[in-house]
Every structure is written in C-alpha cells, then in structure tokens.
Amino acid sequence: MGKRKVFSEEEISKNLVLPNQGQVIGKVIGLLGSGWVVVACQDGKVRRTRVRGKLRRRIWVKLNDIVLVEPWPFQDDHGEILFRYTSGQVDYLISKNVIDEKFVSEQAS
C-alpha cells in the first residue's frame, strides 16, 4: 500500500462541491442496499436517497458519512446523493460555517 496523500486547504477548497439552490447536506444514518441510503438532512427531514448511476461505482457510502443531497422535486422525502465529503472536506466546511459541528458529531439515531 502507498502512503496516504495529505491535501492542503487550498487543494481541498478547489475540489469541494458546495450546496447550490435546492441542495442540502446530510448525514447517512442507514444503508438499505441496491444503492439506496437513508439520510438525515440539515433541513430536519429524513430522506430515502439513492446514489446516482454516474457515481455508483466511484463512491462508496458508509454510515455517518456526510453527503450532498438533491431532493426530488416531485417527492420531497426522496432524493439523490450527488457527492460524498471526505473527513478533510468536512473539517473545511465546519471551519467555513457551512455545516454545524454538532450536526456532524451527533450519533446516528
């Protein structure tokens, strides 16, 4: 195995995807299988989401991961996962007050 690369704050912010209009940040609280995941979002809703087909083999979503969710316009309790944040990116988002630190540190319920 190779060494883990350490990214600088500039490199993290360059590759970072921030939530746009209609997108929310959430925390994975359950795995359902077949690409479906239960996510507790920052807006207070729990959504049943799926990993986009484009990203299905590229990202692996685990419990307590922080993800970017886009709710479906026709069904608000469902959505799609657009991006999974790494721990370095989560720390950067906390420092820029995009995510509340209490939201990240809460236990899955």
Buried (B, 14 or more C-beta within 10 A) or exposed (E): EEEEEEBEEEEBBEEBEEBEEEBBBBBBBEEEEEBBBBBBBBEEBBBBBBBBEEBEEEBEBEEEBBBBBBBEEEEEEBBBBBBBBBEBBBBBBBEEEBBEEEBBEEEEE
